[in-house]
């Protein structure tokens, strides 16, 4: 009788433990380095394209869990057209358990503008991030990327600041087409300072090892050409005005010369007339 009672109590405890595991709270006990996939996603073709992150199936409310505070729902537009109430029910099941909630949508229908507009409005109202994919491979890449960068800051994609002089000059010279880091280092070792490099002529640049004719030409264009199109236009206008001014000056001088010649001829004519009268 005692053995039977103990067995009954053990079974009751096991049943109680099993029933207390709620899929809504299951995400708090998941391993953080694994992409957890809901069992309801079995058979989804995109799962065959997930190869770069470890993943396993788990009983849970979202379709995918990246961390205890980040999850994703998956929706196919074709399935949404057949079952329009499905996404409303899934969003209601999430409630407010996650900070980052992603709706990953597979665009697999041609006429999709009105449906996407509706889903976008739905995501705004329910605080979801709306991500579109046009293939199953692309959807899998999104899931892998979200998992790989989970918990990381934005420094991996932010622009790096160049603190020392050599790095700054190398970065500037690297903006010139076909000039690489090796060329920049060679140029700086040849000329010493950026001022000397910018003031070098074509002959001085040509003797630098590893810098060919095309690179020399592009460097000179970068150093000499104006930075904006407006600057180029102004420079051309000034050059045209200088040419026109020189020509106008010559014309004016010529006109003055003709006038002087006419004056001299007039004086000679008057002198002849005076002599004839005398």
C-alpha positions in Angstrom: 0.0 0.0 0.0 2.9 2.3 0.8 4.6 1.6 -2.5 1.4 2.2 -4.4 0.9 5.6 -2.6 4.5 6.6 -3.3 4.1 5.7 -7.0 0.8 7.7 -7.1 2.5 10.7 -5.5 5.4 10.5 -7.9 3.1 10.3 -10.9 1.1 13.2 -9.6 4.2 15.3 -9.1 5.4 14.5 -12.6 2.1 15.4 -14.1 2.1 18.7 -12.1 5.6 19.5 -13.3 4.7 18.8 -16.9 1.5 20.8 -16.8 3.3 23.8 -15.3 5.6 24.2 -18.3 3.8 26.9 -20.3 4.9 27.5 -23.9 4.5 31.2 -23.2 7.2 31.0 -20.4 9.3 28.4 -22.1 11.5 31.0 -23.8 13.1 32.1 -20.5 14.7 28.6 -20.1 16.1 28.3 -23.6 19.8 28.1 -24.4 21.0 31.5 -25.6 23.4 30.3 -28.4 20.7 28.3 -30.3 18.1 29.5 -32.7 14.9 27.9 -31.3 12.2 27.0 -33.8 8.7 26.2 -32.9 7.5 22.7 -33.6 4.6 24.1 -35.7 7.3 25.2 -38.2 8.2 21.6 -39.1 8.0 21.2 -42.8 8.6 24.9 -43.6 10.9 24.8 -46.7 13.1 27.7 -45.5 14.4 25.6 -42.6 16.5 23.6 -45.1 18.5 26.8 -45.8 19.5 27.5 -42.2 23.0 26.2 -42.1 25.2 28.8 -40.3 23.6 28.8 -36.8 22.7 25.9 -34.5 19.0 25.4 -34.1 16.5 23.1 -32.5 12.8 22.6 -32.3 11.0 23.7 -29.1 7.4 24.0 -27.9 6.8 27.8 -27.7 4.5 30.6 -28.8 6.5 32.4 -31.4 7.8 30.7 -34.6 11.4 31.7 -33.9 13.2 32.8 -30.7 16.6 34.5 -30.9 16.9 35.4 -27.2 14.6 35.6 -24.2 13.6 39.1 -25.4 13.6 38.7 -29.2 11.4 36.6 -31.4 9.9 36.4 -34.9 6.7 35.2 -36.6 6.7 33.8 -40.1 4.0 34.5 -42.6 3.5 33.6 -46.2 1.3 35.9 -48.3 -0.2 33.0 -50.0 -1.2 31.4 -46.7 -2.4 34.8 -45.5 -4.8 35.1 -48.4 -6.2 31.7 -47.5 -6.4 32.4 -43.8 -6.6 36.1 -43.1 -7.4 35.7 -39.4 -4.2 33.6 -38.7 -1.8 36.5 -38.2 -4.2 38.3 -35.8 -4.4 35.2 -33.6 -0.6 34.8 -33.6 0.0 38.4 -32.7 -2.5 38.2 -29.9 -0.7 35.1 -28.5 2.5 37.1 -28.2 1.0 39.7 -25.9 3.9 41.7 -24.5 6.4 39.0 -23.7 9.2 40.2 -26.1 10.9 43.5 -26.6 11.8 42.9 -30.3 9.0 41.3 -32.3 9.7 40.6 -36.0 7.2 39.6 -38.6 9.1 37.9 -41.4 7.0 37.8 -44.5 7.5 35.7 -47.6 6.2 37.5 -50.6 5.1 34.6 -52.8 2.1 36.2 -54.7 2.2 38.6 -57.6 -0.6 41.0 -56.5 0.8 42.0 -53.2 0.6 45.8 -52.8 -2.6 46.0 -50.9 -1.8 43.0 -48.7 1.6 44.4 -47.8 0.1 47.8 -47.0 -2.3 46.1 -44.7 0.4 44.1 -42.9 2.6 47.1 -42.6 -0.2 49.0 -40.8 -0.8 46.0 -38.7 2.8 45.8 -37.6 2.8 49.5 -36.7 -0.2 49.1 -34.5 1.2 46.1 -32.7 4.9 47.2 -32.4 6.3 44.6 -34.8 9.3 45.0 -37.2 8.2 44.2 -40.7 10.8 42.3 -42.8 10.1 41.2 -46.4 11.8 38.4 -48.3 11.2 37.3 -51.8 12.6 33.8 -51.5 13.0 31.1 -48.9 16.8 31.4 -49.0 16.5 35.2 -48.2 14.2 34.5 -45.3 16.7 32.0 -43.9 19.5 34.5 -44.2 17.4 37.0 -42.2 16.9 34.5 -39.4 20.6 33.6 -39.3 21.7 37.3 -39.3 19.3 38.2 -36.5 20.6 35.3 -34.5 24.3 35.9 -35.2 24.1 39.6 -34.3 21.8 39.1 -31.3 23.2 40.9 -28.2 25.9 42.8 -30.2 26.2 46.5 -30.4 26.3 48.6 -33.6 30.1 49.0 -33.6 30.4 46.1 -36.1 28.6 48.2 -38.8 29.6 51.7 -37.7 32.3 53.7 -39.5 35.6 53.4 -37.8 37.4 56.6 -36.8 41.0 57.1 -38.1 43.0 58.5 -35.2 46.6 58.8 -36.4 48.0 60.8 -39.3 48.9 57.8 -41.6 45.5 56.2 -41.3 43.8 59.5 -42.1 46.0 60.1 -45.2 45.6 56.5 -46.3 41.8 56.8 -46.0 41.8 60.0 -48.1 44.1 58.6 -50.8 42.0 55.4 -50.9 39.0 57.4 -52.0 40.8 58.0 -55.4 39.9 55.2 -57.8 42.4 52.4 -58.1 44.7 53.8 -55.4 45.0 51.1 -52.7 46.5 51.1 -49.2 49.9 49.9 -50.5 50.0 52.8 -53.0 49.1 55.3 -50.2 51.9 54.1 -48.0 54.4 54.2 -50.8 53.3 57.7 -51.8 53.6 58.9 -48.2 57.1 57.4 -47.8 58.1 59.0 -51.0 56.9 62.6 -50.3 56.7 62.6 -46.5 53.7 64.9 -46.1 50.3 65.2 -47.7 51.1 68.8 -48.7 54.2 67.7 -50.7 52.2 65.0 -52.3 49.3 67.3 -53.3 51.8 69.8 -54.8 53.8 67.3 -56.8 53.7 67.4 -60.6 53.3 64.6 -63.0 57.0 63.8 -63.3 57.5 63.5 -59.5 54.4 61.2 -59.2 55.5 59.1 -62.1 58.8 58.1 -60.4 57.0 56.7 -57.4 57.3 52.9 -57.5 54.0 51.0 -58.1 52.1 54.1 -59.3 51.3 53.8 -63.0 50.2 56.4 -65.5 46.5 55.9 -64.8 46.9 56.3 -61.0 49.1 59.4 -61.6 46.4 60.9 -63.8 43.6 60.2 -61.3 45.7 61.6 -58.5 46.3 64.8 -60.4 42.6 65.1 -61.2 41.7 64.6 -57.5 44.2 67.3 -56.4 43.5 69.8 -59.1 39.9 69.5 -60.0 37.2 71.4 -58.0 35.3 69.5 -55.4 31.8 70.3 -56.8 30.2 70.8 -60.2 29.4 74.4 -59.4 33.1 75.0 -58.7 34.0 73.5 -62.1 31.4 75.8 -63.8 32.7 78.9 -62.0 36.3 78.0 -63.0 35.3 77.5 -66.6 33.3 80.8 -66.7 36.3 82.7 -65.2 38.6 81.1 -67.8 36.2 82.1 -70.6 35.9 85.6 -69.2 39.7 86.0 -69.1 40.0 84.9 -72.8 37.2 87.3 -73.8 38.7 90.1 -71.8 42.1 89.7 -73.5 40.5 89.7 -76.9 38.4 92.7 -76.0 41.5 94.6 -74.8 43.2 93.9 -78.1 40.2 95.2 -80.0 40.1 98.3 -77.9 43.7 99.0 -78.5 43.2 98.5 -82.2 40.3 100.9 -82.2 42.4 103.4 -80.3 45.2 103.0 -82.9 42.8 103.6 -85.8 41.5 106.7 -84.1 45.0 108.1 -83.5 45.8 107.5 -87.2 42.7 109.3 -88.3 43.6 112.2 -86.1 47.1 112.4 -87.6 45.7 112.3 -91.1 43.2 115.1 -90.2 46.1 117.3 -88.9 48.1 116.7 -92.1 45.1 117.6 -94.3 44.6 120.8 -92.4 48.2 121.8 -92.7 48.1 121.3 -96.5 45.0 123.4 -96.8 46.6 126.2 -94.7 49.7 126.2 -96.9 47.7 126.4 -100.1 45.8 129.4 -98.8 49.0 131.1 -97.9 
